[in-house]
Amino acid sequence: MVTNRTFTMLKPDAVEKGHVGAIIEKITASGFRIVAMKLTQMTTADAEEFYAIHKERPFFPDLVEYMTRGPIVAAILEKDNAVEDFRTLIGATNPAEAAEGTIRKLYAASIGENAVHGSDSDENAAIEGAFHFSGREMF
């Protein structure tokens, strides 16, 4: 299933530090079109469901706490080769290893507070987008 859409979340640390505008500008300047976007806050149940794949990992409780501590910006982005191109744009999970000019190199503080989420496959992009948006919220 190859699509031209991906899902992203600007995480609580990016929102808290006031980086939303700069990150959105970088995304759109890289050729992505925003087809859905909202400021929202995940509940504990939301975060546990969204990150269920990591439930058995030792960092899971900290991840849930982090993702529920403040608002996030959820968005669905559109562009040819969206998933791969967005993963390149955001950079490595560890900002110290991220390429210069990537979102995480510019705005992330650590592996744990890495500013932004990007779907890792077309399938997950569809699942994650549907988790946050109904069909009528996408344009």
N, C-alpha and C positions, 0 to 999 in steps of 0.2 A: 504494500500500500504506500505509494509515493504520493505525497501531497505538496502543495505549495504553502502550507501553513504550519506554524509552530506556536507553542505556548511559552510564555515567560511570566515570572513573578519578580517584581522588585521587592526585595525582602525588607523586613522591619528596620535593619540597620541603614539601608539606603534611604528609606523614607524618613527616619529619625534625623539623619544628617543633612537632609534637604537636597539630595542628589537626583530626585525624580526627574526634574526638568532637563538636566544635563544628560541623563541616561536616555530619556525618550528622544531627545534631540540627536544623540549619537545613533540610536536605532533607526530613526527616520532618515538621517543623512546617509546611512548605509543601504538605503533602498527598500527598507521594509515599510509596508503599509499597515497601519493599525486597523484591524477589523472589529475589535472589541477591546474595551479597557474600562476598569473600574478600580476605585479605592475601596478596600474592604478589610475586614479583620477576620482571621481564621479563629475558630473556637478550638479548644483542645481536641474535641471529637473530629473536627475537620482536619486538623494537622495529623492526627493519628491515622485517619483514613488515607489522606493524600500521600503520606510517607510510610504506609503499611509495609512496603517492601523492605524497609530498614528496621522493622519492629524488633528483631532479635539482635540488632547491633548495639554495642555498648553506648553509643552516642545518641540513641533514639530519644531518651527522656530529655536530654539537653536540646536536641533538634526541635522537639515539640514545644518546649518552653520558649525557645528563641522565636519560632515562627508564630507564636501566639502573643508575644509581648507587645505588639503594636501593629498598626495597619500595614498592609501590603498593597501593591498595585499589580493586579492581574491583567494580562493582555494576551490577545491572540494576534499574531503577526503574519503577514502574507508577503511572499517573495518567491521567485523560482529558487529551488534548492534551500528552502527556508530553514529546515532543521540544521543541516550541516553548516550553512552560512552563519546562522545565529550562534552555534556552538563556537565557531571561530571568532566571532565578534566578542563574545563574553570572555573567552580565555579559560585557562586552566582553573580548576577549583581552588588551588592554592595560589593566591595572588602573587606570591613571591616567585612562582614559576610561570605566571601568565605572561604572554607576549606584550611588549610595549604597545600602548594605545588601545588595548582591550579594556572592556568595561571593568573587569575584576582587577586589572593592574591599576586602573585609575581610581576605583571607588571601593574596593573590598579591603577590609582590615585584616582578615585571617581566613583560614580554611573554614572555620565555623561561622564566621560572619562575612560571607562572600558576596553580598550585595544583590545578586540576581540568580534566578533559576532559569534554565533553558531545557526544554525537552530533549531527550537523547535519541529519540526515534520518531518516525511519522506516527506509528501506532500510539506511543505514549503522548505525543502532541495532541492527538484526537481525544484520548482519555482525559488528559489533564485539562484541556480546554473545556470539555463537557462537564468536568467537575465544577468549574467556576462560572460557566456561562450557559444559558439556555440558547436554543437556536435563534430566537427572536432578538437576542442581544448582539448578534454578529451581523456586520454589514459588509 
